Every structure is written in C-alpha cells, then in structure tokens.
C-alpha cells in the first residue's frame, strides 16, 4: 500500500518535469527562430543599402 502511494505522488512530479522540459525546448526553438529571423532581416536591410 505504501508503495502505491509513493508511485501516485511521484507521477505528477514526473509530468511536471516533462512539461517543464517541453517548455524549455519550445523556448529554445523560439530563440533559434528569432535568431534566424534577425539574420534574414539583416540580409534584407543590406540589399536596400
């Protein structure tokens, strides 16, 4: 019985960790996209000079 209670308590923590990891990955992906867009903007600005 005590083992079942421990498993039930740990599962939400694991899910929270997975969600946190997913959010961190999304943030990293978004930052990569922002850097790519900045490079594209810089390239476009140079073509108009």
PDB file of N, CA, C and O in Angstrom:
ATOM      1  N   UNK A   1       0.829  -1.203   0.000  1.00  0.00           N
ATOM      2  CA  UNK A   1       0.000   0.000   0.000  1.00  0.00           C
ATOM      3  C   UNK A   1       0.865   1.257   0.000  1.00  0.00           C
ATOM      4  O   UNK A   1       0.596   2.197  -0.747  1.00  0.00           O
ATOM      5  N   UNK A   2       1.889   1.274   0.823  1.00  0.00           N
ATOM      6  CA  UNK A   2       2.757   2.447   0.873  1.00  0.00           C
ATOM      7  C   UNK A   2       3.432   2.661  -0.472  1.00  0.00           C
ATOM      8  O   UNK A   2       3.634   3.800  -0.893  1.00  0.00           O
ATOM      9  N   UNK A   3       3.784   1.571  -1.150  1.00  0.00           N
ATOM     10  CA  UNK A   3       4.432   1.694  -2.466  1.00  0.00           C
ATOM     11  C   UNK A   3       3.483   2.361  -3.463  1.00  0.00           C
ATOM     12  O   UNK A   3       3.906   3.227  -4.230  1.00  0.00           O
ATOM     13  N   UNK A   4       2.227   1.975  -3.460  1.00  0.00           N
ATOM     14  CA  UNK A   4       1.255   2.572  -4.381  1.00  0.00           C
ATOM     15  C   UNK A   4       1.121   4.077  -4.134  1.00  0.00           C
ATOM     16  O   UNK A   4       1.024   4.858  -5.081  1.00  0.00           O
ATOM     17  N   UNK A   5       1.115   4.470  -2.886  1.00  0.00           N
ATOM     18  CA  UNK A   5       1.011   5.892  -2.566  1.00  0.00           C
ATOM     19  C   UNK A   5       2.231   6.650  -3.071  1.00  0.00           C
ATOM     20  O   UNK A   5       2.101   7.764  -3.578  1.00  0.00           O
ATOM     21  N   UNK A   6       3.411   6.059  -2.938  1.00  0.00           N
ATOM     22  CA  UNK A   6       4.633   6.696  -3.412  1.00  0.00           C
ATOM     23  C   UNK A   6       4.583   6.876  -4.924  1.00  0.00           C
ATOM     24  O   UNK A   6       4.951   7.936  -5.430  1.00  0.00           O
ATOM     25  N   UNK A   7       4.141   5.877  -5.636  1.00  0.00           N
ATOM     26  CA  UNK A   7       4.051   5.954  -7.089  1.00  0.00           C
ATOM     27  C   UNK A   7       3.081   7.065  -7.488  1.00  0.00           C
ATOM     28  O   UNK A   7       3.365   7.824  -8.414  1.00  0.00           O
ATOM     29  N   UNK A   8       1.964   7.170  -6.816  1.00  0.00           N
ATOM     30  CA  UNK A   8       0.989   8.199  -7.137  1.00  0.00           C
ATOM     31  C   UNK A   8       1.554   9.596  -6.881  1.00  0.00           C
ATOM     32  O   UNK A   8       1.229  10.536  -7.606  1.00  0.00           O
ATOM     33  N   UNK A   9       2.375   9.735  -5.882  1.00  0.00           N
ATOM     34  CA  UNK A   9       2.962  11.039  -5.575  1.00  0.00           C
ATOM     35  C   UNK A   9       4.035  11.387  -6.602  1.00  0.00           C
ATOM     36  O   UNK A   9       4.154  12.555  -6.974  1.00  0.00           O
ATOM     37  N   UNK A  10       4.811  10.429  -7.069  1.00  0.00           N
ATOM     38  CA  UNK A  10       5.898  10.707  -7.998  1.00  0.00           C
ATOM     39  C   UNK A  10       5.409  11.010  -9.409  1.00  0.00           C
ATOM     40  O   UNK A  10       6.039  11.791 -10.122  1.00  0.00           O
ATOM     41  N   UNK A  11       4.310  10.413  -9.819  1.00  0.00           N
ATOM     42  CA  UNK A  11       3.832  10.617 -11.181  1.00  0.00           C
ATOM     43  C   UNK A  11       3.574  12.085 -11.511  1.00  0.00           C
ATOM     44  O   UNK A  11       4.014  12.529 -12.571  1.00  0.00           O
ATOM     45  N   UNK A  12       2.893  12.862 -10.680  1.00  0.00           N
ATOM     46  CA  UNK A  12       2.703  14.281 -11.010  1.00  0.00           C
ATOM     47  C   UNK A  12       4.030  15.033 -11.131  1.00  0.00           C
ATOM     48  O   UNK A  12       4.158  15.929 -11.965  1.00  0.00           O
ATOM     49  N   UNK A  13       5.004  14.680 -10.315  1.00  0.00           N
ATOM     50  CA  UNK A  13       6.310  15.336 -10.403  1.00  0.00           C
ATOM     51  C   UNK A  13       6.957  15.039 -11.748  1.00  0.00           C
ATOM     52  O   UNK A  13       7.530  15.930 -12.375  1.00  0.00           O
ATOM     53  N   UNK A  14       6.867  13.783 -12.194  1.00  0.00           N
ATOM     54  CA  UNK A  14       7.434  13.414 -13.487  1.00  0.00           C
ATOM     55  C   UNK A  14       6.730  14.164 -14.610  1.00  0.00           C
ATOM     56  O   UNK A  14       7.381  14.633 -15.544  1.00  0.00           O
ATOM     57  N   UNK A  15       5.412  14.281 -14.529  1.00  0.00           N
ATOM     58  CA  UNK A  15       4.661  15.006 -15.549  1.00  0.00           C
ATOM     59  C   UNK A  15       5.039  16.474 -15.538  1.00  0.00           C
ATOM     60  O   UNK A  15       5.174  17.088 -16.597  1.00  0.00           O
ATOM     61  N   UNK A  16       5.211  17.039 -14.367  1.00  0.00           N
ATOM     62  CA  UNK A  16       5.605  18.444 -14.256  1.00  0.00           C
ATOM     63  C   UNK A  16       6.993  18.636 -14.858  1.00  0.00           C
ATOM     64  O   UNK A  16       7.251  19.642 -15.518  1.00  0.00           O
ATOM     65  N   UNK A  17       7.878  17.683 -14.634  1.00  0.00           N
ATOM     66  CA  UNK A  17       9.231  17.767 -15.199  1.00  0.00           C
ATOM     67  C   UNK A  17       9.164  17.697 -16.722  1.00  0.00           C
ATOM     68  O   UNK A  17       9.858  18.443 -17.411  1.00  0.00           O
ATOM     69  N   UNK A  18       8.325  16.798 -17.247  1.00  0.00           N
ATOM     70  CA  UNK A  18       8.175  16.673 -18.699  1.00  0.00           C
ATOM     71  C   UNK A  18       7.610  17.957 -19.295  1.00  0.00           C
ATOM     72  O   UNK A  18       8.071  18.403 -20.345  1.00  0.00           O
ATOM     73  N   UNK A  19       6.632  18.548 -18.647  1.00  0.00           N
ATOM     74  CA  UNK A  19       6.046  19.797 -19.132  1.00  0.00           C
ATOM     75  C   UNK A  19       7.102  20.891 -19.100  1.00  0.00           C
ATOM     76  O   UNK A  19       7.216  21.669 -20.046  1.00  0.00           O
ATOM     77  N   UNK A  20       7.872  20.957 -18.023  1.00  0.00           N
ATOM     78  CA  UNK A  20       8.928  21.955 -17.899  1.00  0.00           C
ATOM     79  C   UNK A  20       9.954  21.763 -19.004  1.00  0.00           C
ATOM     80  O   UNK A  20      10.407  22.735 -19.608  1.00  0.00           O
ATOM     81  N   UNK A  21      10.321  20.521 -19.270  1.00  0.00           N
ATOM     82  CA  UNK A  21      11.292  20.227 -20.322  1.00  0.00           C
ATOM     83  C   UNK A  21      10.726  20.633 -21.679  1.00  0.00           C
ATOM     84  O   UNK A  21      11.447  21.185 -22.511  1.00  0.00           O
ATOM     85  N   UNK A  22       9.460  20.369 -21.905  1.00  0.00           N
ATOM     86  CA  UNK A  22       8.824  20.749 -23.157  1.00  0.00           C
ATOM     87  C   UNK A  22       8.818  22.266 -23.310  1.00  0.00           C
ATOM     88  O   UNK A  22       9.088  22.776 -24.397  1.00  0.00           O
ATOM     89  N   UNK A  23       8.520  22.980 -22.256  1.00  0.00           N
ATOM     90  CA  UNK A  23       8.510  24.441 -22.303  1.00  0.00           C
ATOM     91  C   UNK A  23       9.915  24.961 -22.593  1.00  0.00           C
ATOM     92  O   UNK A  23      10.082  25.894 -23.379  1.00  0.00           O
ATOM     93  N   UNK A  24      10.925  24.364 -21.962  1.00  0.00           N
ATOM     94  CA  UNK A  24      12.295  24.781 -22.219  1.00  0.00           C
ATOM     95  C   UNK A  24      12.674  24.526 -23.675  1.00  0.00           C
ATOM     96  O   UNK A  24      13.364  25.344 -24.285  1.00  0.00           O
ATOM     97  N   UNK A  25      12.232  23.403 -24.239  1.00  0.00           N
ATOM     98  CA  UNK A  25      12.525  23.091 -25.641  1.00  0.00           C
ATOM     99  C   UNK A  25      11.823  24.091 -26.555  1.00  0.00           C
ATOM    100  O   UNK A  25      12.408  24.555 -27.534  1.00  0.00           O
ATOM    101  N   UNK A  26      10.574  24.423 -26.240  1.00  0.00           N
ATOM    102  CA  UNK A  26       9.841  25.400 -27.046  1.00  0.00           C
ATOM    103  C   UNK A  26      10.539  26.763 -26.999  1.00  0.00           C
ATOM    104  O   UNK A  26      10.634  27.453 -28.015  1.00  0.00           O
ATOM    105  N   UNK A  27      11.018  27.140 -25.829  1.00  0.00           N
ATOM    106  CA  UNK A  27      11.718  28.409 -25.681  1.00  0.00           C
ATOM    107  C   UNK A  27      13.011  28.407 -26.489  1.00  0.00           C
ATOM    108  O   UNK A  27      13.344  29.393 -27.147  1.00  0.00           O
ATOM    109  N   UNK A  28      13.726  27.304 -26.434  1.00  0.00           N
ATOM    110  CA  UNK A  28      14.954  27.182 -27.212  1.00  0.00           C
ATOM    111  C   UNK A  28      14.662  27.257 -28.710  1.00  0.00           C
ATOM    112  O   UNK A  28      15.367  27.941 -29.452  1.00  0.00           O
ATOM    113  N   UNK A  29      13.629  26.556 -29.147  1.00  0.00           N
ATOM    114  CA  UNK A  29      13.238  26.598 -30.562  1.00  0.00           C
ATOM    115  C   UNK A  29      12.841  28.006 -30.977  1.00  0.00           C
ATOM    116  O   UNK A  29      13.203  28.460 -32.063  1.00  0.00           O
ATOM    117  N   UNK A  30      12.106  28.692 -30.127  1.00  0.00           N
ATOM    118  CA  UNK A  30      11.675  30.056 -30.427  1.00  0.00           C
ATOM    119  C   UNK A  30      12.882  30.990 -30.524  1.00  0.00           C
ATOM    120  O   UNK A  30      12.941  31.844 -31.409  1.00  0.00           O
ATOM    121  N   UNK A  31      13.833  30.827 -29.624  1.00  0.00           N
ATOM    122  CA  UNK A  31      15.043  31.658 -29.677  1.00  0.00           C
ATOM    123  C   UNK A  31      15.832  31.401 -30.956  1.00  0.00           C
ATOM    124  O   UNK A  31      16.363  32.337 -31.554  1.00  0.00           O
ATOM    125  N   UNK A  32      15.914  30.139 -31.380  1.00  0.00           N
ATOM    126  CA  UNK A  32      16.586  29.810 -32.640  1.00  0.00           C
ATOM    127  C   UNK A  32      15.873  30.477 -33.815  1.00  0.00           C
ATOM    128  O   UNK A  32      16.516  31.009 -34.720  1.00  0.00           O
ATOM    129  N   UNK A  33      14.553  30.443 -33.794  1.00  0.00           N
ATOM    130  CA  UNK A  33      13.768  31.059 -34.861  1.00  0.00           C
ATOM    131  C   UNK A  33      13.980  32.573 -34.875  1.00  0.00           C
ATOM    132  O   UNK A  33      14.098  33.172 -35.944  1.00  0.00           O
ATOM    133  N   UNK A  34      14.030  33.192 -33.700  1.00  0.00           N
ATOM    134  CA  UNK A  34      14.262  34.636 -33.607  1.00  0.00           C
ATOM    135  C   UNK A  34      15.627  34.989 -34.201  1.00  0.00           C
ATOM    136  O   UNK A  34      15.745  35.957 -34.953  1.00  0.00           O
ATOM    137  N   UNK A  35      16.649  34.214 -33.869  1.00  0.00           N
ATOM    138  CA  UNK A  35      17.983  34.478 -34.415  1.00  0.00           C
ATOM    139  C   UNK A  35      17.984  34.337 -35.936  1.00  0.00           C
ATOM    140  O   UNK A  35      18.614  35.135 -36.629  1.00  0.00           O
ATOM    141  N   UNK A  36      17.288  33.337 -36.455  1.00  0.00           N
ATOM    142  CA  UNK A  36      17.194  33.149 -37.896  1.00  0.00           C
ATOM    143  C   UNK A  36      16.492  34.339 -38.551  1.00  0.00           C
ATOM    144  O   UNK A  36      16.930  34.824 -39.594  1.00  0.00           O
ATOM    145  N   UNK A  37      15.421  34.798 -37.950  1.00  0.00           N
ATOM    146  CA  UNK A  37      14.693  35.947 -38.488  1.00  0.00           C
ATOM    147  C   UNK A  37      15.539  37.218 -38.444  1.00  0.00           C
ATOM    148  O   UNK A  37      15.467  38.039 -39.358  1.00  0.00           O
ATOM    149  N   UNK A  38      16.332  37.386 -37.399  1.00  0.00           N
ATOM    150  CA  UNK A  38      17.223  38.543 -37.311  1.00  0.00           C
ATOM    151  C   UNK A  38      18.234  38.527 -38.449  1.00  0.00           C
ATOM    152  O   UNK A  38      18.527  39.565 -39.042  1.00  0.00           O
ATOM    153  N   UNK A  39      18.766  37.344 -38.752  1.00  0.00           N
ATOM    154  CA  UNK A  39      19.711  37.232 -39.865  1.00  0.00           C
ATOM    155  C   UNK A  39      19.032  37.554 -41.193  1.00  0.00           C
ATOM    156  O   UNK A  39      19.616  38.216 -42.051  1.00  0.00           O
ATOM    157  N   UNK A  40      17.803  37.086 -41.356  1.00  0.00           N
ATOM    158  CA  UNK A  40      17.063  37.385 -42.580  1.00  0.00           C
ATOM    159  C   UNK A  40      16.797  38.882 -42.718  1.00  0.00           C
ATOM    160  O   UNK A  40      16.917  39.433 -43.812  1.00  0.00           O
ATOM    161  N   UNK A  41      16.442  39.531 -41.637  1.00  0.00           N
ATOM    162  CA  UNK A  41      16.186  40.973 -41.655  1.00  0.00           C
ATOM    163  C   UNK A  41      17.475  41.719 -42.008  1.00  0.00           C
ATOM    164  O   UNK A  41      17.463  42.631 -42.835  1.00  0.00           O
ATOM    165  N   UNK A  42      18.582  41.328 -41.381  1.00  0.00           N
ATOM    166  CA  UNK A  42      19.858  41.982 -41.670  1.00  0.00           C
ATOM    167  C   UNK A  42      20.212  41.821 -43.141  1.00  0.00           C
ATOM    168  O   UNK A  42      20.697  42.768 -43.760  1.00  0.00           O
ATOM    169  N   UNK A  43      19.982  40.657 -43.706  1.00  0.00           N
ATOM    170  CA  UNK A  43      20.273  40.419 -45.122  1.00  0.00           C
ATOM    171  C   UNK A  43      19.391  41.298 -46.008  1.00  0.00           C
ATOM    172  O   UNK A  43      19.863  41.877 -46.987  1.00  0.00           O
ATOM    173  N   UNK A  44      18.119  41.390 -45.662  1.00  0.00           N
ATOM    174  CA  UNK A  44      17.208  42.233 -46.440  1.00  0.00           C
ATOM    175  C   UNK A  44      17.590  43.706 -46.345  1.00  0.00           C
ATOM    176  O   UNK A  44      17.518  44.429 -47.339  1.00  0.00           O
ATOM    177  N   UNK A  45      17.996  44.159 -45.156  1.00  0.00           N
ATOM    178  CA  UNK A  45      18.387  45.559 -44.991  1.00  0.00           C
ATOM    179  C   UNK A  45      19.625  45.888 -45.824  1.00  0.00           C
ATOM    180  O   UNK A  45      19.727  46.989 -46.366  1.00  0.00           O
ATOM    181  N   UNK A  46      20.565  44.948 -45.932  1.00  0.00           N
ATOM    182  CA  UNK A  46      21.784  45.184 -46.716  1.00  0.00           C
ATOM    183  C   UNK A  46      21.449  45.308 -48.203  1.00  0.00           C
ATOM    184  O   UNK A  46      22.098  46.058 -48.932  1.00  0.00           O
ATOM    185  N   UNK A  47      20.440  44.573 -48.643  1.00  0.00           N
ATOM    186  CA  UNK A  47      20.105  44.619 -50.071  1.00  0.00           C
ATOM    187  C   UNK A  47      19.497  45.960 -50.471  1.00  0.00           C
ATOM    188  O   UNK A  47      19.476  46.289 -51.657  1.00  0.00           O
ATOM    189  N   UNK A  48      19.007  46.734 -49.518  1.00  0.00           N
ATOM    190  CA  UNK A  48      18.403  48.033 -49.819  1.00  0.00           C
ATOM    191  C   UNK A  48      19.397  49.186 -49.682  1.00  0.00           C
ATOM    192  O   UNK A  48      19.070  50.324 -50.017  1.00  0.00           O
ATOM    193  N   UNK A  49      20.588  48.907 -49.200  1.00  0.00           N
ATOM    194  CA  UNK A  49      21.578  49.991 -48.998  1.00  0.00           C
ATOM    195  C   UNK A  49      22.253  50.374 -50.285  1.00  0.00           C
ATOM    196  O   UNK A  49      23.105  51.262 -50.294  1.00  0.00           O
TER     197      UNK A  49
END
